[in-house]
Amino acid sequence: MSEKRDLLAIGHTAFDYIIQVGEFPDPNSSTAIEKMKNLHGGAAANVAVVGSRLGLNTSLVSAVGGDFAGSEYQLVLNKLGIDTADMIVVEEDTTPTAFVLTNSNDDQISYFYWGAAKNFKNSEVPLKSIMKTKAIHLATGDPQFNRKCGEVAREQEKLISFDPGQDLYMYSPQELKEVVGLCNILFGNHFEIDRIKNTLGMSLKEIMENGPEIVVKTYGSQGSTIYTPEKIKIDATKSVVQDPTGAGDSYRAGFITAYLDDNDLEYCGRFASAVASFIIEAEGCQTNVPDYDMVKSRMEGKKV
């Protein structure tokens, strides 16, 4: 594995608890849990894991607790060869944890415990990891830390992609403007891109004139659109959906992988869509991660 990493993902690594209940309890009452799984997640870690399986050399910077050392999750990252040398370890706290509850109507309620990730804002920029990579992906995480990392990455002339995801609400208009202005590629689902436009008071054209050259807007089963500023429509790759969780992160990892291979943007979108189609076929963000050849076969219409 080369010393120069291809992709550095910055943001959350989390323990995910996927919980199924018959119905959500009323206040001051309880309900029985019918099924529960402890899985691996966190947007930055999802991108790093999927990117690694697709053949990228990946690095990961997250804030984790003392409970992460020796965990099954850490062993998986090590086995994949993901560089975690600059991980922020807060021994006295716990690793971020997500609790996703689904009822019999497929409604969901999610809770996210930041834990050690509260220490992002006081942490040093991972300069060594940034220096030895080609691309930086700023995922869910602390706005101030993402901005600082983005500024250093811009100074080092790195490719920067940004996906605030579920943490978009944490960004002030000024913080959001600054980080969007630093990135080359802006990812978001259609709700998030619209919220970014509203928060900044800008049209998509104005956002691109002041920051990213590429905006990727995803629509779940309805596919995605790539703005360059011309519009490229990408169909979703057909698949049997078991759990959509993690589809967005895997799409981003696939897109970046294809982009770093100098493919055209339509190919990047089709490749990303094919990657995501594997993730949604199993419960959990990292349960059914394909390798590069599997993705290529599915793109060619072969059964995988």
N, C-alpha and C positions, 0 to 999 in steps of 0.2 A: 504494500500500500504506500503510495507516494506521501511525502511529507506535506506537500501542498494540498490542502483539502479543497474539495469542490464546493461544498455547501456547509455553511454554519447556520444552524437554527437557534434563535434566541427567544426564550419565553418559557411557558409552563411545561413541566413534566409532572404528571399527576397519577395518583391511584384512582381508578374509576370503580365505583360500585353501581352496578346496573341492577335495579330493584323493580320487581313486578308485584303489584298489589291489585286486589279486586276493585277497590275504590279508595279514593283519598279520604283520610279521616277529617271530620269536622274539628274545629278548634277545641282543645281540652279533651280530646278523645284519642283513640288509637285504632290501628287496623293491622291485620295479619299480613306479613310478607310472604308471598307465595313462592317467590324465586329470587335468588340473589347471586350475582357473580362479581368477583373482584378481578378487574381487568386493568390493562395498562393504557394510559392515555396522556392527555396534555398536548395542546396543539403543536408546540415546538418539537416535542419528542415524537409525535406522530409523523411530522414532516421528515425528521432525521431518520427514523426507522424505515419509512417507505422509501426515502431517497437511497438509503444504504442497500436495501433489497433490489433496487433498480440499477445498482452499480456505481452510485456516487460514493466518493469518500466524504463522510459527513462528520461534523462536530456538533456538539450540543452544549448550550449554556442555559442552565435553569437554576433556580433556587430550591434546594431540597433539604429535608430535615435529617436528623440523626438516624431515623428509621430507614433511610434509603440504602445505607451501606450494608452490603451483604444480602439485600433483598433479591427476589427473583427478577424484578424489573432491572436492577443494576446488572445482574448476570446476563440478561438478554442483550442489553446494550453492549456489554463487553464482548459477547460472542459475535455480535455483528461488526465489531471493530469500530464502533462509534466513539470518537474522541470526546471524553468527558473531563479532560484535565482541568478545564476552567469552570467546572460546576461550582456554584455557590452553596456551600454546605453549612447549614445552621444547626449545630448539634442539639441545641436545647429546644428546638421546635420540630414540627412534623412536616412531612412532605405534603404539598397541596393535594387535596382530595375532592373528587366530584361524586355527588350522590344524585343519580338520575332515576326518578320514580316514574313508572308507567302504569296506568290503570287499564282496566278491561276495555275501555273505549279508545285506547292508544293515545290518550292525553298524557302529557308529560309535565312534571315539575322537577326542576334541577336546583341543587344547592352546591355551592363551590366554596370550600374552605381554603383560603390562601396560605395559611400556615407560614412556612419558611419564605414564601414568595413575597411576604411583606418587606423583606430585606433587600429586594431588588434595588429600590431607590437609593439606598446607601452603599451600594456595591460599586467596585471599580469596573470600568469598561474592560472587557476581556481582549486586550490589545493583541496578545500573541495569537489567539484564535482568529481574530479578524485579519491579521497580517498574512496568515498562511492559507487563506481561503480565496476562492474566486467570487463567491456569491454569499450574501447575507440575507436570511429570511427573518424578518421581525414579526413574530406571532403574538398571540395573546400574552399579556404581561403588563408590567408597569410602564405607563406612558413616559415618565422621565428617563427611565433606563433605556427604553427603546430609542428615544430621541438622542441620548448621549452616544449610544452604539451606532446609530445611523449617521451621526455627524462624523465620527471617526472613520466609519466605513466609506463615507463620501470623500473624505480627505485622502483615503488610500485608493480611491478610484475603483471601488468594488461595485459589482452589480447588487442592487438592494431591492428586495421585494418586501411588501408590507401587507399584513392582514390583521387588523385589530380584532376582528371576530367579535366574540361575546363581550370583550372588554372595551368595546367602542364607547360605551357610556361613560367610561372613566376619563376620557380625553376632554380637556377644555377645548374650545374652538381654536385657541392659539396653539396648544400642543398638537392638536390634530393637523393644523395647517403646516406646522413645522415638520412633522414626520412625513406627511404626504408629500411635502415639497422636497424631501430628501430621496424618495424612492424612485426607482426606474419602472417597477411593476406594482400596481395596486390591485389586490385581490379582495373580493367581497361577494356575498350573496346579494340578491337584488334589494333586500331590505336594508342591508348595511351600506351599499353604495348610495342608495337614496338618502339614508340618514347622513352620510358624509356630505353629500351635496347640500342638504338642508342646514347642517351644522356650520358649514363653511360659507353658506350663502352663495355658492358657485354652481354654474352648470358643469356638466362633465367636460365640455370643451375648455372651460376656464381652468378646471382642475388640472387638465393635461397640459395646458399652457404654462402652469406654474409648478409642475412636478413630474409625475409619471408619464413616460412615453406610451405605456401600455396599461390599460385598465381591463381587468377580467371580471365579468359579472356573471355569477352562476345562478341557475334557476332550478336546482335539484333535478327532478325527472324530466324537466323541460329543456335541459341542456345548459348551454352557456353562450355568452357573447363576448368577443374580444374586440376592444376598441383601440385603434392604432394611429390616427383617429378614424380611419374607415372601419366599418363594422363587419366582423366575421362571425357568422352564426355556427355553433357547434352542437350537433345533436347528442343527446345522452346515449351512451352505449347500453344496449338492452341487457337487462340482467334481472334475476329474481331477488327482490329486496327482502332481506331479513331484518336489517337494522341500518338506517342511514347515518348513524353516528360515525364521524371520522371521514365521511366521503369528501368533505371540503378540503381537509388537510391533505388527503391523499391526492386530490386533484392538483393542489399546489405543488406537491412534491413531483408529480408526474410532469406538470408543465415546465417546472424549472429544469428537470432532467433533460427533457427534449430541447429546451431553449439553449442550455449549455452545450448541446451537441450541434448547435447552429442550424436547427431545423426551422422551416418557416412557421409562422404563427398558427396557421390552420392545422398543420401537423401537430404542433404543441398542444393545441386544444383537443384534438382527437386522441392523442396519446394520453393526456390527462384524464379524459373521460373514460377511457378504457381502464386505466388504473383504478379509478374510483368505483368502477363496476364490480371489481373483485371485493373491495372493502365492504360494500353493502350486502354481500351475499352471506355474511356471518355476523354474529353479535360481537360488538367491540370494535375499537379503532384499529387494532393491530393483530387481529385474529386470522385474517385471510389475505395477507400481503403478498402480491405476486412478484415474480422476478421479471426482468426485462423481456426475456423470450416469451413468457406467458402473455405479457401485454401485447407484444407484436403479433402473436398468433391470434389473439382475440380481435385485434384491429383488422386482420386479414380474413376474418370470418371463420376461423378454425375453432373447433370445439376444444375448450381447455378445462 
